[in-house]
Amino acid sequence: MAGRVPYAKRPSLVAVSFLKAMAKPTLRIAATADLHYAKHSRGKMHDAFAEISGSADVLLLCGDLTEYGLPEEAEELAADIRSAVRIPCIGVIGNHDYESGQPEAVANILDQTGVTMLNGEAVEIAGVGFAGICGFGGGFGRRMLNAWGEPLIKQFVQESISHAIRLEQALVKLQTERRIVVLHYSPIRATLEGEDPEIYAFLGSSRLEEPINRFRSTAVFHGHAHNGITDGKTSTGIPVYNVSAPVLHKTGKLYLIVEL
């Protein structure tokens, strides 16, 4: 009939997905690791933190924040964070932060500075979920260490399993579409390229990769591998970024910014 307005076509599922993706705000994530703050390191990252605050929406600190895990070293880092960081900050501790047997003190000092320190917990910022844990070693794939033999070997493997379970528990809590994993140890071999193969087992574990893949995480950030490379992927294609400051220093920056 003349004058009748034709029915509008329903958008296809592909078009709907595209529109949803376009409506999803981009989050600029800055990340760094292995800062190794010592007793007289104040100012070391001040300028970098100021740059980050003007260029990113969230800052991730992926472990080894201090040299010997001393509270006074953490205070030096806290001073730079207080004076220069103006965006939300999330962190995990690393193996160096355990050295003096006071990892809780290091984490508490940074927590009181405004850094959300994660140790098997999760937090949501701007609609994006973050799950964090230090992680542990153990090796990769078929060469992964198993709990067999001496009690000390079994304890080592159990520690690796414990960190993977706690990461899984953190990911379970996240109901967000985008899920970012924050680690110190690597969940894959790829970002360790450049390190001596003999120490791979002490730089990460495939046990961390399993929950990352199963919960379809959006991206992973880790440190610890000072001589590794910046980019890799899990077996299901999830991007993994090694943000160890010594690695990033080769690019002229002490941090990496990724848009997600």
N, C-alpha and C positions, 0 to 999 in steps of 0.2 A: 504494500500500500504506500501511496505517495505520502511523504512527510514522516514516515516511521523511521526512528533512529535505529540503525542496526546494532545488535548486541556487540559489545567490545570483546575481542578475543582475550581469553585468559592467558596471562604470561606463562611461558613454559617453566618447568622446574629449573632448567639451566638459568633462565632469566631471573627467577626468584633468588636462586643461590647467588647470582652475580650482584643483585641489588642488595642482598643482605651483607655480602662481603664489602660492597662500597660503603654501606652505612656503618660498618665496624671501624671505630677510630684506630688509627695507627698508633702504636706505642713505641717510642724510641728508647731502647734499653742500652745503657752504657754498662760495661763490665770490665773488671780488672781483677788480678790476683797476684799473690806472691810479692806483696809490697815490702815485707820483712822490715817493718819499723823497728829501729833500735832505740836506745835511751836518748839519743840526740838527733832524732830524725825529723823533728818538727819542721814543717815547711816543705818537706820532700814532695808531697803530692798536692800542696795547696793550689798551685796554678792549674794543675790538671783537673782538680775537683771543681775549680771555678769555671773552667771551660765546659766540663761535663754538665754543670748546673744550667748553663746557657744553651746546651745542645741536645739534652736528653730529658726524658720524663721520669726515669727510674735508674738508680745506680746499684749494680750488683758487686759485692766484694766476695770473691770466691776462694777464701782461705789463705793461710800463711800471711796473716796480717801483721804478725810480729816476728822478730828474729828468734827469740828464745822463750816466747810465751810468758813474758813477765808483765805484771800489771802496769809498771811504769812505761813499758814500751807501748802498751795499748793506750795509755794516757796521751802519748805523743801523737798517735794517729787520731784519737778522739778530738784533740785540739784542732787539727787540720780539718776534720769533718765539721766541727762546730763553726769554724770561721769561713768555710768555703762551700759546703754542700747545701744546696737550697731545694733539693728534690728528695722524694722518698728513697731510702737506702735499705737494702736487704743484704745480709751477709751470712756466711758459714765459716766455721773455724777450719784450720788446716793442721797438718802434722806438726809444723813448727809451733803452733799455738798450744800444743800439748807438752812441749819440751820441759817446762818447769813444773808440770803437774798442777797447773792452775788454769785450765781452759775455761772453767766456769767464770773465774774472775775476769779474764780477757773478754769473754762474751758479755758479762754484766756491764763492764765499763762502756762498751760500744752500745749496748742496749740503752743505757742511761743517756747516751749522746743522741739517741734518736734512730740508731740503726736497728732494724728488726732482724735479730739473729735467729736463724732457723737451725734446729737440731732434731730433725724428724717431724717438723711442724709445717704448716702451710699458712699463707696469707694471701689476701686478694687486694689488688691495687688497680683502680680504674677498669674494673671488669676483667682483669687478667689474673690468673692464679699462679702463685709461686710456691713450689715445694723444695725444701732444702735439707741437706745433710752433708757432713764432711765426706762420707764414703770411705773406702778402704781398698787395700790391694788384694791380690789373689790370682791375677792373670786372666787370660782371655781364651774363649773358645775351648777347643779340645785340650789346650795346655793349661787350663785353669786348675789351680791347686784344689785337691779334694781332701776331705776329713778322713785321713787314713794314716795310721802309724803312730808316731809319738804324740803324747798329749799336747805339746807345744804347737805342733802342726794343726791339731784339731782346734785348739784355741784360736789360732790365726784364722782358720777357715770360718769358725763360728762368728768371729768379729766381722768378717766380710759379709756373711749371711745376715747378721743383725742389721748392718747399715742398709742393705737392700730391702729388708723387711720394713724398716722404719721409713725409708723413702716411699715404699708402696703405701704405707699407712697415711703418709702425708698426701699423696696423690689421691687417695680415696676420698679425702675430705673436700677436694676441690670440685665444685659443680660448674666451673667456668668453661667456656668453649676453648679458650686458649690456656695452656698449662705450661709453665716454664720451670725447668729443673735447675737448681743451683747446687753445684757440687765443688769439692776440692779435687778429689781423685777422678780420673777419667773412666767413663763407662765403655769406651771402645779403644781399639788399638790404633786406629787411623791417625788420631791427633798426636800420637806419641812418636811418629816418624821423625828421626833425627836424634832420638835418645838411644843409648846403648840397649840393644835387645835384652841383655842380661838383667836389666832392672825393670823391664816392662811389668813384671808381676808385682812390683812395689809401687807402681804408678796408677794402678786402677784394676777394675774387675768387670768381667761380663755380667756378673750377678747384678750390677747396677743397671745394666742395659735392659734386662728383662722387664721390670715394671715400667720403665720409660716407654718401651714399645707397646706393652699391653694397654697402657692408659693413653696411648696416642698423644704423647706430649708434643708440644709445638716446637720447642727448642731446648737445648741443654747448654749450660755454661760451666766450665771447670777451669782449674788452674793446675799447679803441681808440676807439669811437664815443661820445665824451663827451656829445653832444647827441642821441643816438639814443633808442630805446625798448627796454624790457627783453625783450620776447617776440616771437618769430617762428617760422616753420617752413620747412624745406626743401621742395622741390617734391614730395617723397614723404611729407611730414608729420612729419618728425623735428623735435622741439622744439629751438629755438636760443635761448639766453639771453645777452643783452648785460649783463655784470656790471661795466661801467665804474663806478667809485665815484661820479663826478659824476652819473651817471644814477640810481644807487641812492640817492644822498643825498636826492633828492626824496621818497623813500618813508620817510625818517627813519632809514634804516640805511645802512651802508657796505658791506653784503654781502647776498647772496641765499642762502636755503636752499631746496633742492629735494629732495624725497623721491623716490627711484627704486627 
